[in-house]
Amino acid sequence: MVVPLQPAPLRKSPPTGVFTQPGDQFSNTVPGTSYVITDQVYKQNLFHTDKWIQIAPVDAKGKPDLSRKGWSYWGNSETLTSPNFEAKMQ
């Protein structure tokens, strides 16, 4: 599981190629909310490889709400130099 440290965009899809944009944003993550990682991909760009994670929020019973899953960038936010997520021990 991961916990957002700051709001991060949730998107319909990660980038599909070197010069493509990620899918449309439909929501933001909520800091302090636990999310389960349901998939992850690594996307090569011109200078490095980016990690994208597909996440779903976890409800009060500890089950992921797959109807609200989306893709988010694992690395630092676009405007800050701090990470978007931290890993949470289960």
C-alpha positions as MATLAB code, in Angstrom:
seq = 'MVVPLQPAPLRKSPPTGVFTQPGDQFSNTVPGTSYVITDQVYKQNLFHTDKWIQIAPVDAKGKPDLSRKGWSYWGNSETLTSPNFEAKMQ';
ca = [
       0.000    0.000    0.000;
       0.961    3.613   -0.482;
      -0.129    6.878    1.112;
      -0.062   10.191   -0.793;
       2.060   12.867    0.861;
       0.346   15.579   -1.192;
      -2.493   15.682   -3.725;
      -1.417   14.018   -6.969;
      -3.448   13.752  -10.190;
      -5.301   10.506  -10.866;
      -5.456    9.804  -14.596;
      -7.278    7.366  -16.858;
      -3.986    6.008  -18.242;
      -0.226    6.492  -18.029;
       1.677    7.934  -21.005;
       1.797    5.437  -23.860;
       5.044    6.549  -25.485;
       8.056    8.828  -25.290;
       6.218   11.888  -26.610;
       2.683   11.215  -25.384;
       0.819   12.758  -22.487;
      -0.864   10.698  -19.752;
      -4.616   10.139  -19.915;
      -7.181   12.685  -18.801;
      -7.169   13.643  -15.139;
     -10.405   12.694  -13.369;
      -9.510   13.213   -9.708;
      -6.696   13.762   -7.201;
      -5.318   11.515   -4.510;
      -6.183   12.434   -0.919;
      -3.205   12.789    1.450;
      -3.432   10.405    4.388;
      -5.700    7.940    2.532;
      -4.330    4.439    1.929;
      -4.217    3.165   -1.651;
      -3.399   -0.295   -2.944;
      -1.209   -0.612   -6.038;
      -3.072   -2.646   -8.665;
      -0.548   -2.259  -11.503;
       2.637   -0.407  -12.379;
       4.480    0.465  -15.554;
       7.804    2.061  -16.397;
       7.769    4.630  -19.211;
      10.953    5.721  -20.942;
      11.285    9.383  -21.868;
      14.236   11.189  -23.406;
      16.284   11.445  -20.222;
      15.128    8.783  -17.760;
      12.485    6.196  -16.931;
       9.337    7.200  -15.014;
       7.362    4.880  -12.774;
       3.559    5.095  -12.993;
       1.306    3.236  -10.555;
      -2.335    2.306  -10.883;
      -3.903    2.704   -7.458;
      -7.286    2.271   -5.795;
      -8.333    3.773   -2.449;
      -8.877    1.359    0.430;
     -12.205    1.497    2.281;
     -12.749    1.257    6.050;
     -12.789   -2.560    5.834;
      -9.412   -2.620    4.092;
     -10.789   -3.511    0.656;
      -9.784   -1.577   -2.465;
     -12.501    0.403   -4.247;
     -11.634   -0.646   -7.802;
     -14.315    1.616   -9.267;
     -12.138    4.595   -8.241;
      -8.766    3.322   -9.462;
      -6.523    5.494  -11.573;
      -2.934    6.094  -12.681;
      -0.533    8.410  -10.882;
       3.125    9.312  -11.248;
       5.245    7.708   -8.517;
       8.025   10.325   -8.496;
       8.169   13.898   -7.301;
       5.283   16.256   -7.956;
       5.392   18.536  -10.967;
       5.607   21.688   -8.823;
       7.469   20.479   -5.727;
      10.644   18.505   -5.286;
       9.098   16.199   -2.699;
       7.775   12.714   -3.465;
       4.085   12.115   -4.198;
       3.861    8.869   -2.186;
       5.396    6.872    0.609;
       5.177    3.120    0.987;
       3.046    1.909    3.891;
       3.819   -1.326    5.690;
       0.860   -3.658    5.961;
];
